[in-house]
Amino acid sequence: MPLLRTHHTERRRTTTVLTGKRNELKRIIFLTGQPGVGKTTVLMKTIEELRTRGFTIGGMISQEAREGSLRVGFRIVDLETQREGWLAHVRQPGGPTVGKYRVCLEDLESIGVSAILNAFKKADLIVIDEVGPMELFSQDFREAVSQALNSRKRVLGTIHHRVRDPLIAEIKSREDAGIIEVTQNNRDALPKLIAQEILKSRMQG
């Protein structure tokens, strides 16, 4: 399919997912997709687009940590302060286990949860990356996500593609939430499309 036609098709699909019955943008947007497809990359590029337009953005993202070619864990980053900590690591001495990693609940809650709660108070957009099996071990994280979902703030995040959990089920079932699957075919176009829809809603509101 020609690139221009692909772009227009993806725009229509994205707009359909993100707008409700009254053609209003859904306040909550979550990205999902297979591991490694680029969910966090799409998220970060969308954030960059919005920051250049004056959006104040807070919350948390997770990033892979590697030693050479070997992935050894995941870092948490507070988007406002750039404070970092460990979400999980292969050499984490304690904490819940997910595969070969142990989750660092202390850093998740002191950095990640705090970032979400601070964004709730200060930011135009709350970012949550990701709602996944590691993060869901924390009750404080669950409560922070619920506060964000039930606030009047816009929320942009990622959810794990296959984890079954009541919180993820709630996100997917909300009328004010749009779920976009990131694929190799749409990941390049999505950041601008999502940012444009959010900007359009601010201009209208």
N, C-alpha and C positions, 0 to 999 in steps of 0.2 A: 504494500500500500504506500503511495507517495507520502512524503513526510508531512506536507501541508494538510492532506486529508486526515492523516493520523492525528495531527494536532487538533483539528476541529472535532474529530470523533471523541478524543479524550476530553476536550473541553465540555462537550455536551454530556458525556458520562459523568464527569466530575461535578458539573453544575447540578445534574439530576440527583446525585447522591447527597449533595450538601444543602439542598433547599427543601423546605417542608411544603405542606399543603398550600400555604398562603404565599409561596414563592419567597419566603424569608430564609436567610442563611441559617443553618443549624449552628447553635452556639458551641457545640462540642464536636471536634473532629479528631478521629483516631485513625492512624495508619496501621495496617497489618500486612503480613506477607511472609514468605518463606525466609528462613535464616540466611543472611548474607545478601539478600536482594537489594538492600540499600534504604531501609526504612529511616534509620537515623540520618543518613545523608540527605534524603528528601526533607526531613524535618529541619535540619540545620540550614539548608539552602532556603527553605521557606522563611525561617527566622531572619536570615540575612536580608531577604527581600523586604520584610516588614520593618526591620530596624532602620533601613534606609528611608523609610516613609514615616519615621517618627514614633513607631510603636515602642512602648516600654515592655520588655519581655523578661519574665522570671520563671523559675522552676528548675527542673533537673534533667540532665541527660546522662546516658551511660555510654562509655566508650571502651572498645577492646584495648587490652594491654598485652603487648607481645614482648618476648625476649627472642630476638632473631625472628625466625619464621614460626615460632611456637607461641600460641595464645596461652597466657598464664592467668588471665583474669579479666575483670571489668572494673573500670573506674567510674565514680560518680562525679559530676561537675555541677556546681551551682552556677546557673547562667548569669545571675546578677553579680556575684562576688568573685566568680571563677575559683572559688574554694574547691579542692578536690579531696576525694577519699576513695576507699575501696568498697565496691559493691560485693565482690567476691574474688577469691584468689586460690590458686592451687596449694599455696603454702599458708593459708589462713589457719591459725592454730585451733580455732573452735568455730561453732556456729552451724546452722542447718546445712545439709549437703544437697547440692544439685549437680549430678554427674561427678566430675572430678574436682569441682569447686566447693569451697565452703563460703557461706554468706557472712559478711561482716555487718551484723545488725546495728552495731554502734555507729559506724560511718553512714549507713543508709539512713538512720534516723536523725543523727546530728547534722548531716549535710543535706541529704536528699529530701527528707520530710520537712526540715526547716526551710529549704528553698521553695517548696510548694506552698507552705503556709505564708512565707514572706511575699510570694507572688500574689497570693490571694489578697493581701493588704495593699500592695504597691503597684502591681503590673497591669497593663492592658490585656496581656495574654499570658495564661498559665501553661507552661510546658511540662509534660510528664512522659519521660522516656526511661523505662517502659513499664507498663503494667504486665508483669511476667512472673514466672515461677519463683525467682529469687526475691523479688520485691514483696511478693504476697505473703512471705513468712512474717512480715512485720505488721502488727495490728495498727501501729501508729501510721504506717504508710497507707493502709486501707482507709483509715479515718481521714487522712489528709486528702486522698483522692476523692472520697465522698464529699468532703467540704467543697472541693473545687467543682465537682459535678453539680452540686446544688447551689452554687453561688450564681451571681449574675455575670461573672467574668467569662470571657472566651477561653476555651481549653483546646490545646493542640497536643496530641500525644501519640504513643504507639502502644499496641497491645500484641501480646504473643499470639502466634497464629493458631496454636492447637491446644493451649492450656484451657481446661474447663474449670471455672471458678464462679461463684455467685457474683462477684464484683464485675468480672468481664461480661457475664451474661447480662447484668444490669446495664452496663455501658451499651452493649449491642441492642438492647431492647428499648432504649430511651428514644422518644420521639424527637428530642432536641439534639440527637447525636447522629453524625454521619460517619460511616466506616468505609475507608478506601483501601483496597488491596493494591499494594505496590508490586509491580512486575517489571521485568526487564524492558518491556515495551513502553511502559508509561512513566518510568521513574525520572526520566530527563525532563518531561513536560510538567510533571506535577507541581514542583515548587512554585513556579510562576502562576499556575492555574489556581492553586490553593490561596496564595497570597493575594491574587487579584480578587477572588471572591470575598476574602476577609476585608480587604480595603473597600470593596463596593458596599459591604454591609455597614461599615463605619460611616461612609459618606451618606448612606440612606438614613442611618440612625442618628 
